[in-house]
């Protein structure tokens, strides 16, 4: 198990090149129409969820939200690298 993790970590590392221009400092190679970004040799996708007040939801709604979240996590391949960012700071859309 540890050898497998070490092999996976080694295979994910990309060689770093010193950027010579601003365009080279941005690692995005391509943005596809369906929202998938190619960053180096990997592909990235971002989803945005609406504001959900889990604490005030009924038990059934909480269960449905949790089941939907588990469905998202279970839909990912086991060898996929995932990053989940939770941002709970409200921003004004016009100012942003």
TAVENNOR-V700689 format. One record per residue. N is the residue number from 0. RES is the residue in one small letter. SS is DSSP state (@ for helix, = for strand, . for the rest). Layout:
((N:RES:SS) (N:RES:SS))
This chain:
((0:x:.) (1:x:@) (2:x:@) (3:x:@) (4:x:@) (5:x:@) (6:x:@) (7:x:@) (8:x:@) (9:x:@) (10:x:@) (11:x:@) (12:x:.) (13:x:.) (14:x:.) (15:x:.) (16:x:.) (17:x:.) (18:x:.) (19:x:.) (20:x:.) (21:x:@) (22:x:@) (23:x:@) (24:x:@) (25:x:.) (26:x:.) (27:x:=) (28:x:=) (29:x:=) (30:x:=) (31:x:.) (32:x:.) (33:x:.) (34:x:.) (35:x:.) (36:x:=) (37:x:=) (38:x:=) (39:x:.) (40:x:.) (41:x:=) (42:x:=) (43:x:=) (44:x:.) (45:x:.) (46:x:.) (47:x:.) (48:x:.) (49:x:.) (50:x:.) (51:x:.) (52:x:.) (53:x:.) (54:x:.) (55:x:.) (56:x:.) (57:x:.) (58:x:@) (59:x:@) (60:x:@) (61:x:@) (62:x:@) (63:x:@) (64:x:@) (65:x:@) (66:x:@) (67:x:@) (68:x:@) (69:x:@) (70:x:@) (71:x:@) (72:x:@) (73:x:@) (74:x:.) (75:x:.) (76:x:.) (77:x:.) (78:x:.) (79:x:.) (80:x:.) (81:x:.) (82:x:.) (83:x:.) (84:x:.) (85:x:.) (86:x:.) (87:x:.) (88:x:.) (89:x:.) (90:x:.) (91:x:.) (92:x:.) (93:x:.) (94:x:.) (95:x:.))
